Amino acid sequence: MAQPRISAYLPPDIDPTKAPLAFGRRALPKLNEELQSAELLTQQRALMALCDLVHDPEKVYQAVALGFLDNLKTLLVHHDQTVRQKTTEVLSIVAMHSIGRQGLIQSGVISALTGLLDDPADICRKNAHRIFDMMAKLPEGAGGVLRARLIPPLVLKLKTELDEIQELILDTLSNCLRVEVSEALAAGAVTVLKEKLSHPSTAIRSKAAWVLLEISSHAEGKTAVCEEGVIPVLVGLLEDTQPEVQVNATGALMFAAVTPQGRSSAMGAEAIPPLLKLVAEETGKARLNAIKTLTLLAELPEGRQTLLDHRDTFEQCLHDPSEAVQRAAQIAITVIEWKP
């Protein structure tokens, strides 16, 4: 069922055009004072003006130096929704800049945002997750999210959040789980992600498969993916109508099939026919992953026996424009033709 889009519009009684804005070098110090004001309207107007200013990297540098982030952190628990909304908006813009990301980590804003995971306003939660997503794209940001112990609550929120926010959560997890997966596994991430592989949203199916790919890049993740019965679901996605879903599902399957248990599960799920179909698609995005996965399955006697009848499919790949595909096809042929 379609969900309504999260609106960022302000209440009708808030007019950002009436926000007084100081000029020159005094602008930011003045706004910093107004953020600490006891008057709600003054705080709201200061935040709106700040939203415009922090698009400039120089202003972000000045704001961090002036201690804006500590003041903004206190406003995250403000009783007024508009204040929380504009505060998270300012922080999301700050997170776009390198100096801003460093400031967010050092000031502990990431941990402070945890309190917004249950905010009644959709837009406040969305802004918070947008910040987590942008922070996690960099190694130090992903480390900050991990240190804030955010992975278990993020996994939990995948079960209940709006689709828009689920997409942001999956993006955050994909970057963080590249670094460390134990907390996610303990929180039942594989079971939750398995359910998301059947989601009606293409983006969510694709992103869930990508997170499983990152999980399967770790030894303990491979084991969990096999034990939770994810591989048959991934095999089913090989025939998804959306190419990006096919690519990510094939990639996740490839990593899982590195283990004997993964290869056995893939064979049991009859993965070879849909994988061969992907290999035969000359312009298919999943072609390379499919070849590599079939190479792994060829290490099993029954897999090699089946693929011996399809050597021509791999031989066609030797003329692919991609050198990576050519190399993968040559390796696949060598493995398939190997005789004990």
Disulfide bonds with the S-S distance in Angstrom:
none
